[in-house]
């Protein structure tokens, strides 16, 4: 067994090493050489927080695994492949978010390594999970459900088809978290909207103290306490359903009010804010129009990556989605992770990644990532949504974006965006609670959130 095979068992799709680091042990697994350790860690964070796998950096003998941005202490030593697997399993159980270990065994000779298949996880994440006390089990009675809250675990496990089949069989509407956009088309009757960005999202979706809510693949980062507090709902009362248990669960659950009638309040009230914005073509663009422009010209093989902040909030809220995985929004993110995510897409031949930022990428880690991206085989486009840029209308935005998406290399577009519509968004669904940091606070207090 090669070291790459061991990493695959952990859910690692590729390995990143700082410039000059070893890549021989990763035989059989894609390995990318980063200019420095900071860039390597940002790329791993992008994969772990917005991709389908576990981010991994090998710096000498130190292996770092990431599912979210965390501060890790001194790496602990692991003397065997079995010890590495056990350490990763323990980090998963604890929801540690990340793991740093010093590899104290010969990476070139793992032929005799044993592996207990019971330790395998369909979901490789190390992030903490939302763990309701209720769990779905065999039951002869039908339980009426208000809605299902679906999180990023569904993306990591490839469980979207199972969720769609569950919704169609039970009539239960689905509220996707902001990290799981595109699970259903925006116009699907099963799509209740994108939730967990603003304080009133769960309330508007139908949560109340006596509601019956299913949770499927939801990370703790995706659901701040303020969401449940606003609804007066005890999250411990939610019923957790594993993705691989959805077929059995479909025998037990039915929608309290089957989909097909009037749309729910969240969908209607946020739509009342966003829909009038989409037709407005004049510059400066409103953020809903700018998001729709990206969706209109985004190639089938491309993805949009964002990070906490005003632009990230509007992309998560207003980007029209028709393809699961086209919008990548983290539950927590470091500055620069959007560019790192776009780069991760462009490292594959023909890959295309779009990063949307609040500030121009002038220096530091972002500049290093863009220099790295200039030698990648794919395409990286960075859109900066702010007060600058010579675009005169949305049509010009679409034309210029389509042109740079069609060629390899790095392109930066400055897009003049007027965020004044944020006032109406906050009036409709309350302050931003996603990300629980300065970005959320800034988005919640200022109409002009640049």
C-alpha positions in Angstrom: 0.0 0.0 0.0 1.4 3.4 -1.0 1.1 6.5 1.2 -1.3 7.9 -1.3 -3.6 5.0 -0.7 -3.5 5.6 3.0 -4.5 9.3 2.4 -7.3 8.3 0.2 -8.7 6.2 3.0 -8.8 9.3 5.0 -10.7 11.2 2.3 -7.8 13.2 0.9 -8.2 13.9 -2.9 -4.8 15.5 -3.3 -1.7 16.5 -1.3 -0.1 19.9 -1.1 3.5 20.4 -0.2 5.4 23.7 0.3 8.0 24.6 -2.3 10.8 22.1 -2.1 8.9 19.6 0.1 8.9 15.9 -0.7 6.3 14.5 -3.0 7.6 11.0 -3.6 5.7 9.3 -0.8 2.4 10.5 -2.4 2.7 8.1 -5.3 -0.7 7.5 -6.8 -2.2 10.6 -5.3 -2.1 14.1 -7.1 0.5 16.3 -5.4 0.8 20.1 -5.8 3.9 22.1 -4.9 2.9 25.4 -3.2 5.2 28.4 -3.1 5.2 28.4 0.7 3.5 26.9 3.8 0.9 29.6 4.1 -0.3 29.0 0.5 -0.3 25.3 1.0 -2.5 25.6 4.1 -5.0 28.0 2.4 -5.4 25.5 -0.5 -6.0 22.7 2.0 -8.5 24.8 3.9 -10.3 25.6 0.7 -10.6 21.8 -0.1 -11.5 20.9 3.4 -14.1 23.7 3.9 -15.7 23.9 0.5 -14.6 20.8 -1.4 -15.7 17.2 -1.2 -12.7 15.9 0.7 -10.2 16.5 3.4 -7.5 19.1 2.9 -3.9 17.8 3.4 -0.5 19.4 3.6 2.8 17.5 4.0 5.6 19.8 5.3 8.6 17.6 5.8 7.4 15.0 8.3 4.4 16.9 9.5 1.0 16.1 8.0 -1.8 18.6 8.5 -5.4 17.6 7.8 -8.0 20.4 7.6 -11.8 20.7 7.4 -12.1 24.3 8.6 -9.7 27.1 9.7 -8.3 26.1 13.1 -5.2 26.9 15.2 -3.3 23.7 15.7 -0.7 23.1 18.4 2.5 21.1 18.2 2.0 18.0 16.1 1.8 14.7 17.9 3.9 11.8 16.8 2.3 8.8 15.1 4.5 5.7 14.8 2.4 3.7 12.2 -0.2 3.9 9.6 -2.7 2.4 12.1 -1.9 5.2 14.6 -2.5 7.8 11.9 -5.9 6.3 11.1 -6.8 6.2 14.8 -5.7 9.8 15.3 -7.9 10.9 12.3 -10.9 8.9 13.6 -10.5 10.5 17.1 -10.3 14.0 15.5 -13.6 13.2 13.6 -15.3 12.1 16.8 -14.3 15.2 18.6 -15.1 17.6 15.7 -11.6 19.0 16.0 -11.7 20.7 12.6 -8.0 19.9 12.0 -5.2 17.5 12.9 -1.4 17.9 12.8 0.8 14.8 13.2 4.4 14.0 12.9 4.9 10.9 10.7 7.4 8.7 12.5 7.2 5.7 10.2 8.6 4.8 6.8 6.2 6.2 4.2 7.7 4.1 1.4 6.9 0.8 3.0 3.3 0.4 4.2 2.7 -3.0 2.7 1.9 -4.6 6.0 -0.4 -1.8 7.3 -3.7 -3.1 8.6 -6.9 -1.2 8.3 -10.2 -1.8 10.0 -12.9 -1.0 7.4 -15.2 -0.1 10.3 -13.1 3.0 10.7 -13.9 4.2 7.2 -16.3 7.2 7.0 -18.3 8.1 4.0 -18.0 11.7 5.2 -14.3 12.6 5.7 -14.8 15.9 7.5 -13.2 16.7 10.8 -15.7 19.5 11.5 -18.0 19.4 14.5 -21.5 18.1 13.6 -24.8 19.3 14.7 -25.9 16.3 16.9 -29.6 16.4 17.8 -30.7 14.0 20.5 -33.5 12.5 18.3 -32.5 10.0 15.6 -34.6 8.3 13.0 -35.2 4.6 13.5 -37.6 1.9 12.4 -41.1 3.0 13.3 -44.6 1.8 12.2 -46.1 5.2 12.8 -45.8 8.1 10.4 -44.2 11.3 11.8 -45.3 14.6 10.2 -42.3 16.9 9.4 -42.2 20.6 9.0 -39.1 20.7 6.9 -35.6 19.1 6.5 -32.5 21.1 7.1 -29.7 19.8 4.9 -26.0 20.7 5.3 -22.6 20.2 3.6 -22.2 16.6 4.7 -24.6 15.8 1.8 -22.0 17.3 -0.6 -19.1 15.5 1.0 -20.8 12.1 0.8 -22.3 12.5 -2.7 -25.7 12.2 -1.0 -27.7 14.7 -3.2 -29.5 12.0 -5.2 -30.6 10.3 -1.9 -32.0 13.6 -0.5 -33.9 14.4 -3.7 -35.4 10.9 -3.7 -36.4 11.3 -0.1 -38.1 14.7 -0.8 -40.0 13.3 -3.7 -41.2 10.2 -1.8 -42.2 12.1 1.4 -43.2 15.5 0.1 -40.9 17.1 2.7 -39.5 20.5 1.7 -35.8 21.1 2.0 -34.0 24.1 3.4 -30.4 23.9 2.4 -27.7 25.7 4.4 -25.7 28.4 2.7 -22.9 25.9 2.2 -25.1 23.5 0.2 -26.5 25.7 -2.6 -27.8 24.0 -5.7 -29.1 20.9 -4.0 -32.4 21.6 -5.8 -32.8 24.1 -8.6 -34.0 27.4 -7.4 -37.4 26.8 -9.0 -37.9 23.2 -7.6 -41.1 22.9 -5.5 -38.9 21.0 -2.9 -36.6 24.0 -2.5 -37.6 26.1 0.5 -34.6 28.5 0.1 -31.1 29.0 1.4 -30.9 29.2 5.2 -28.7 29.8 8.2 -27.3 33.1 6.9 -29.6 35.5 8.9 -31.2 35.3 12.3 -34.8 34.9 11.1 -34.1 32.2 8.5 -35.4 29.3 10.4 -38.4 31.2 11.7 -39.3 32.2 8.2 -38.8 28.6 7.0 -41.4 27.4 9.5 -39.4 26.6 12.7 -41.2 27.1 16.0 -41.0 25.6 19.5 -43.1 22.5 18.6 -41.8 22.0 15.1 -40.5 18.7 13.8 -37.3 19.3 11.9 -35.0 16.8 10.3 -31.3 17.5 10.0 -29.2 15.8 7.3 -25.5 16.2 7.2 -25.4 19.5 9.1 -22.1 20.9 10.6 -22.3 22.8 13.8 -20.7 25.8 12.1 -23.6 26.1 9.7 -26.2 26.6 12.5 -25.3 29.3 15.1 -27.3 29.2 18.3 -29.0 32.5 17.4 -31.0 30.7 14.6 -32.6 28.3 17.0 -33.1 30.9 19.7 -35.0 33.2 17.4 -37.4 30.3 16.6 -37.6 29.2 20.3 -36.6 25.8 19.0 -34.4 23.4 21.1 -32.0 22.0 18.5 -31.8 18.8 20.6 -35.4 18.1 19.5 -34.4 17.9 15.9 -34.3 14.4 14.3 -31.0 13.5 12.7 -31.1 11.3 9.7 -27.9 9.9 8.1 -27.6 10.1 4.3 -27.4 6.3 4.1 -30.5 6.0 6.2 -32.8 8.2 4.0 -34.3 5.2 2.1 -35.5 3.7 5.4 -36.5 7.1 6.8 -38.8 7.7 3.8 -41.1 5.0 5.2 -41.5 6.9 8.5 -41.8 10.6 7.6 -44.3 12.7 5.6 -44.6 16.4 5.1 -47.0 18.2 7.5 -47.9 20.4 4.5 -46.8 18.8 1.3 -45.0 21.0 -1.2 -46.8 22.3 -4.2 -48.9 25.0 -2.7 -47.9 28.5 -1.8 -44.1 29.0 -1.3 -42.9 29.4 2.3 -42.3 32.7 3.9 -38.5 32.5 3.6 -38.6 31.9 -0.1 -41.3 34.6 -0.7 -40.0 37.3 1.5 -36.4 37.0 0.4 -37.6 36.7 -3.2 -39.5 40.0 -2.7 -36.1 41.6 -2.0 -34.0 39.9 -4.7 -36.4 39.5 -7.6 -36.9 43.3 -8.4 -33.1 43.6 -8.3 -32.3 41.1 -11.1 -33.7 43.1 -14.0 -31.7 46.2 -13.1 -28.8 46.5 -15.6 -27.3 49.9 -14.8 -23.9 50.3 -13.1 -23.1 50.3 -10.3 -24.7 46.9 -10.3 -26.7 45.7 -7.3 -25.2 42.5 -5.8 -28.2 40.3 -6.9 -27.7 41.4 -10.5 -23.9 40.8 -10.3 -24.5 37.3 -8.9 -27.0 36.5 -11.7 -24.5 37.7 -14.3 -21.9 35.1 -13.0 -24.5 32.4 -13.1 -25.5 33.3 -16.6 -22.0 32.8 -18.1 -20.5 30.2 -15.7 -19.3 27.2 -17.7 -20.5 23.7 -16.8 -17.1 22.8 -15.4 -16.7 25.9 -13.3 -17.4 26.9 -9.7 -17.7 30.1 -7.7 -15.7 30.4 -4.5 -16.3 33.0 -1.8 -15.3 33.7 1.8 -17.0 35.4 4.8 -17.9 39.0 4.0 -20.5 41.2 2.1 -19.9 39.7 -1.3 -20.0 36.2 0.1 -23.3 36.9 1.8 -24.9 38.1 -1.4 -23.5 35.3 -3.5 -24.8 32.8 -0.9 -28.2 34.5 -0.9 -28.8 35.5 -4.5 -26.7 33.4 -6.9 -29.3 31.5 -9.0 -28.2 27.8 -8.9 -29.0 25.0 -11.3 -26.0 22.8 -10.5 -25.0 21.3 -7.1 -21.4 22.3 -6.4 -21.3 25.4 -8.6 -21.4 27.7 -5.6 -18.8 27.1 -2.9 -19.4 29.0 0.4 -17.6 28.1 3.6 -19.2 27.8 7.1 -15.9 29.5 8.3 -13.1 30.9 6.3 -9.8 32.6 6.3 -9.0 35.7 4.1 -7.7 34.3 0.9 -9.6 31.0 0.9 -11.8 32.1 -2.0 -8.8 32.6 -4.3 -7.3 29.3 -3.0 -10.5 27.5 -3.9 -10.5 29.0 -7.4 -6.9 27.9 -7.7 -7.8 24.4 -6.6 -10.2 24.2 -9.5 -7.6 25.6 -12.0 -4.9 23.1 -11.0 -6.7 20.5 -13.0 -6.3 20.9 -16.8 -9.4 22.7 -18.1 -10.5 23.6 -14.6 -12.2 26.9 -14.1 -12.6 28.8 -10.7 -14.1 32.2 -10.0 -13.3 33.9 -6.7 -15.5 36.8 -5.6 -13.8 39.2 -3.1 -14.6 42.4 -1.2 -11.1 43.9 -1.5 -8.5 43.9 -4.4 -5.9 41.2 -4.1 -2.9 43.5 -3.6 -0.4 41.6 -1.4 0.3 38.8 1.1 -1.1 35.3 0.7 -3.6 36.2 -2.0 -0.9 37.7 -4.2 1.2 34.6 -3.7 -1.8 32.4 -4.7 -2.4 34.4 -7.8 1.2 34.2 -8.9 1.0 30.4 -8.4 -2.3 30.3 -10.3 -0.6 32.1 -13.3 1.3 28.8 -14.0 -1.7 26.5 -13.4 -3.2 24.8 -16.5 -6.7 26.1 -15.9 -8.5 29.4 -15.4 -8.8 31.7 -12.4 -11.0 34.7 -12.5 -11.1 37.1 -9.5 -14.0 39.5 -9.3 -13.7 42.4 -6.8 -17.1 43.8 -5.9 -16.5 47.4 -4.7 -16.7 51.0 -5.7 -14.3 50.8 -8.6 -14.3 49.4 -12.1 -15.3 50.9 -15.5 -18.2 48.5 -16.3 -21.1 50.5 -17.6 -23.9 47.9 -17.3 -24.7 44.3 -16.5 -24.4 43.2 -20.2 -20.8 44.5 -20.3 -20.2 42.6 -17.1 -21.4 39.3 -18.6 -19.4 39.9 -21.8 -16.2 40.6 -20.1 -16.6 37.8 -17.7 -17.4 35.3 -20.4 -14.3 36.4 -22.4 -11.9 35.8 -19.5 -13.6 32.5 -18.5 -12.8 31.2 -22.0 -9.0 31.5 -21.7 -6.5 30.0 -19.3 -4.5 32.1 -16.8 -5.4 34.7 -14.2 -7.8 37.6 -14.7 -9.0 40.2 -12.3 -12.2 42.2 -12.9 -13.2 45.1 -10.7 -17.0 45.3 -10.7 -18.8 48.4 -9.3 -21.4 47.1 -6.9 -23.8 49.2 -4.8 -24.7 47.3 -1.6 -27.6 49.6 -0.5 -30.1 46.8 -1.1 -28.7 45.1 2.0 -31.0 47.2 4.1 -34.0 45.5 2.7 -32.4 42.1 3.1 -31.7 42.8 6.8 -35.3 44.0 7.3 -36.7 40.8 5.8 -34.6 38.2 7.7 -32.7 40.0 10.5 -29.0 40.4 11.1 -26.4 38.1 9.5 -25.4 35.4 12.0 -23.3 33.2 9.6 -19.6 33.1 10.3 -20.0 34.6 13.8 -17.2 37.1 13.3 -16.4 40.6 12.1 -17.8 39.9 8.6 -21.2 39.0 10.1 -21.2 42.1 12.4 -20.3 44.4 9.5 -22.9 43.0 7.3 -25.5 43.4 10.0 -24.9 47.0 11.0 -24.2 49.0 7.8 -26.4 49.4 4.7 -23.3 50.2 2.7 -21.4 47.2 3.8 -18.3 48.0 1.9 
